Amino acid sequence: MGFSAALPHAVSLQLSPNYVHGELSSPFLGFPFSSNICCSEPDMSWLRSPHPSLTRSGNRFVISSKRISGLEEAMRITREKELQGPRKVNKTPPLRRGRVSPRLPVPDHIPKPPYVGSTLLPEIAKEHQIHDAEGIARMRAAGELAARVLEYAGTLVKPSVTTNEIDKAVHQMIIEAGAYPSPLGYGGFPKSVCTSVNECMCHGVPDSRQLQNGDIINIDVTVYLNGYHGDTSKTYLCGDVSDPIKRLVQVTEECLEKGIAVCKDGATYKKIGKRISEHAEKYGYGVVERFVGHGVGTVFHSEPLILHNRNESTGCMVEGETFTIEPILTMGSTDCVTWPDNWTTVTADGSLAAQFEHTILITRTGAEILTKC
């Protein structure tokens, strides 16, 4: 279950401010590019470079491009998109809220997270969650259960099934395993799972709406087992889905995989956002900045906050720590609107969004995905 960076606005392209403890800080500088080529018969195609300069030295031309920051690169991409004009965006009929049924009960003998019983949104814990051998074993157990529950929930995705029915099934499977559904009661969230359909970026509240042929739905499962949270999500296809929408879903999953691939002890957190952004931009998709990955373990949401867009976040990964990576990609604007329920967040232009998430454990040489069956 992702955490909102709570920015005062969500921008529609990657002119990214840094996110620090829920507030805006200085713009990022990004990753510079430079070249310095000398030739006696210059290839004039270099003049099409975004930032070239041409000087003459005797009988030789020297062509160079200046160092550009990530911000400048993002601005260049913005200008190119503006020149191309508005892009046709796949849309479905607008999502409408259905009837939300009462929250489901949890047996008294099942241990509950400390936030249960309060409607206040817990603060983000500042400590990174680094585990000993016992903690890692419990994280693996929680992650494996979350993965099994998500896999089962995915089998329920078909036309005419309601998201409320998915919530009931997820709830029952979690409590039968002796675990608690972490979203239930978190900051007053009324359900045991998040179900985000079509243009819903995340935090969709299960209700009486029936899934339609051609829909996509992200199911976000988090379980609290033996004092540890395991957090994962996946976007599923409902019935016959168009090829452009399938591509969005596929590329979003690839972005998650590429983000995980850069993780290991000593790697910088900012590499995750860089790699995800590079891949998403190849296909013209927006990367949502407002919602971030987070540390997870005995606490549901903690530092580090994992930005999925280009950024200059400081800090390096440490062996034994756990956190989530959960990029959201859109076919159009990354601006968003939150419904009056204070949870359901949809794209401002109605374009579709997809998300994938894993909880990972940092190792000396890479990352172990904990939320796999």
N, C-alpha and C positions, 0 to 999 in steps of 0.2 A: 504494500500500500504506500504509494508515493507521498511525499510531503511537499506542500506548496511553499515556494520561496516567498510567497506573499508580497510580490512586487506590486507597486501601485498601479502598474499597467503591464500588459504583455505586448511586446513589440512584434511586428509582423515579419521582420527579418533580423539576421543575427548582428545587430548593433548592440552587442551584449555588455551590460554593466556586470561587474562582479557581484556576487551575492555573499554577504557576510552577516550571519546571524539575523537574517530576515530583512536586512536593510541594503540600500544601494551604496556602492562605493565607486572608486574611480574606474573609468573604462579600461578594458584590457588592451594589451599591446600586441598580443598574438605572436605568431611565428614568422620571422622575416624571410624574405626571399631576395637573393641577389645574384647577379652574374656579371662578368666582365670579359667580353669577347673581343679579340683583336683580329682583323683580317685585312688582306690587301684588296680583295674584291668583295665588299660587304654584301651579305644577303639582306636586301632591303625589307624582307618580311619581318625582320626584327623590329621595324618601326611600328608594327601592330601590337607590340608588347604594351601592357597597360601603363608602364612608367618608363619609356626609353629615353635616352639622350644620345645625340650623335655629334661627335667632334672630329676635327681633322687634325692629324699630326703628320706633317710632311706629305708623303704620298700615300699615307695609310689612314684609314678611317678607324676610329675606336667607338664601339657601340657599347653602352652600359645601361643597366637598369638599376634604379636606386633601391635601397632596402625599403620594403613596405611592411607595415604592421598588419596584424590580424584585423584591426579595425578598418584600415584602408582597404584591405581585401574584401571585407564584408560590404563596405560602401560601394566598391566596384561591382560586386555581384548585384547589389540593389539597383544600381544604375542600369546594368544590363537587362535586368528583369523589367524595369520601367520602360526601356526602349522596346522590348518585345511586346509590350502591351499586356492586358489582363489575360491570364491563362485560364482556359476552360477547366472548371473544377467539377469532379464527379460529386453529385449531391443526391440525397434520398429525401423523401418527404420528411419535414421537420420532426424531430423527436418531441413527443409530448409525454408529460408525466402521467402515469397511471395511478391507481389506488395503492397506497402503501399500507400493508397490514401491520399489526402490532409486532414488536420484537419477540423473538422466540426465547423460551426459558432455557437456562443452563442448570444442570443438577448441582446441588450444593456441594457435593464432594469434589467437584472439579476446581482446581486452583485457578484463581482469576488474577489478571494483571492489576496493579495498584490503581490504575485510572478508572476502573469500573466503578460505577456509582456516582461519578462526577460528570457534569456536562461541560466542564472546562477543558479546552484543548491543552494537553500537556506541553510543557516547554521542551525544546530540543536539548537533550543532554549534551554537555560539552565534551565529555570524555569519550575517546575512541574505545570501542569494545574489542579488547585483545584477550584471547582465551588461552587457558592452560589445556592440558590433555583432556581433562574431564569436561570442560566447557566446549571444546571442539566436538567431543562425542555427542553431547546434548544438542549442539547446533546441527550436527548431521542428522540426528533423529527428528528434530523439528522440521528441518528442510525436506527430508524424505517424506514425511507425512504430508506437508503442504503440497509437494509435487504429486503425490498419489491422489489427494483430494482434487487438485486442479485437473489432473488427467480424467478423473471420473466426471467432474463437472462438464468437461468438454464433450463428453459423450451425450450429454443432454441437449446440446445446441442443435435445434431443428425448428423449422417453421411451426408456429402455433404454441410452442412452449413459452411460458412466461418467465421473466427473470425472478419473480417471486418463487416459482417452483424450483429454480436452480438454487436460490438462497436456502430453501428448506432442505434440499438434498445435501448441500454442503454443510449446513449446520448439523444435521443428523450424523453425517460421517465423522465430523470432527469430534463431537461429544462422545460418540461411541468409541473413539480412540483414546478417550480420557483427556482430551485437550480442550482448550477454549478458543473460540473464533475471535482472533485479536481485534478485528474492526468493530465488533459489537460493543457499543458503549464508549468507543474512543471519541472523546470530544462530543459525545451525544449521538454518534452515528447509529442509526436505528437497526441496522441489519448485520448479518454475519459474513457477508462477502460484498465486494464492489462489482457491479455489472455495468459496463460502459458501452453503449450501443452507438454505432455509426459516428455521428459528429461529437459524441461525448468523449472528451479527452481522458477523463478519469473520474473516480469517486462517484460513479453512477449508483443510485439507490435502487435496489430491486423493487419492482412493483408489479402491477397487474398487466402491463403491456405485453402482448404476444410478439415473439420474434417473427419477422417476416422473411420470406424468401429473398435472398440477396443482401441481407443484413450482415454486418460484422459485429462481434461483441468481444470486448476484453473482460475476462474474468480474473479478478485479483483476490487471491487467497492468502491469508496469513493465519498461522496457528500458533498458539502459546502452549508449549508442551514442556513439562518439567522445568518451568521457569525460563524458557528460551523461546524466542519468536523465530519462525521460518516464514519467509515472505516471497511470493512469486506470482507472476501473471502471464497470460498469453491471450492473443487475439485469435478468435475462431471465426471460420466462415460458416454462414447459415444458408444452406441450400445452394442455389446456383448464383454464384457471385461473379461479377464482371471481371475481365482480365485486368483492367487498370486498378481495380480495388485489390485484387489478389496481389498485384505487384507491390502496392503500398504495404500490405501485410508482410510479404516476403522480405522487402528491403528493411523494414523495421526490425524484423528478427535478425537479419544480417548485421544491422547496426549494433544490436546487443552483443552479438558474437564478436564483432570487431572491437567493441569496447572492452570486453572481458579479455581478449587476446593480448592486450597491452599491460595487463595487471601482473605484478609480481612484487616481491619485497624490494623496496627502494625506488620503484617507479613513481613518477609524479601523478597526482590525481588528474591534473589538467590534460594528460594524454588521452584520457577516456573521451572527453568532449571533443577534442581535436579529431580523433579517429572517427567518431560517430558523425560529426558534421561533414567531414570529407566524403563519407560514403553517401549520406543523405543528399548532399548537394549534387552528386552525379546524376541523380534522378529528379532533381527539381523539387524535393520535398522540404518542408520547413521542420526545424527541430524546436520543440516547445521548450522554452527556458523557465517558465514559471514553476514547473514541477521537477523535483530533483530526487536522485537516489540518496541513501542515508545509511549511517551505521545502524546495525541491528544485532540484537543478542538478547540479553536479559531485559534491555530497554527496547521498546518498539522503534523509536526514532532518536538517533543521536548523531553527533559528528562522526566521521566527516560527511559533509553534504557533497553529493556527486553531481556536478553540472554536466549536462549532456551536450551543451553547445561549446564553441570555442571560448576559452576563458584563461585567466591567469591565476587560478587558485593556487595557493601555496601548499606545501606539504607533500610528503611521500608516504607510500603504503608501507605497512609493517607486517612482517610475518606473524600470523596468528590472529589478525583482525578480520572482522566480517562486516560487509556492507552490501547494499543493493545497487544494481545498475538497472535503470528502467526507462529507456528513452521513449518519448512519444513523438511520432512523426505525423504531419498533416499534409493533405493534398493542396491546401490553400494557405490561408492566413494562420499564423500562430497566436493571434489575438484570441482572447477567450472571454466568455461570459459565464458567471456562476448563478445558478438558479436560486430562488428564494429559500430553498431547503439548506442553503449554505454549503452544499457538498457537490452536487452535480455540476460539472464544468464542461461547457461545450465550446466548439470553435465559433468565433464571432460571425464568420461568413457561411456557416453551415457545411463546410467541407469536412470530409471524413478524416478520422484520426485512428491510428493504431498504436499499440504499446505492447512491449514484452519486458519481462523482469525476471531476474534471478538474484538469489542471495549467494554471495561468493565468499570463500575463505582464501586469504592471501597466503601463499607459500613462498619458500625461498626462490623457486624457479618459475612460478606462475600463479594460477588461481584455480582452486577447486570449486566447481559448481555444486552447491549443497542442495539445491532444489531440483534434483533430478531423481526420477524413480530408479 
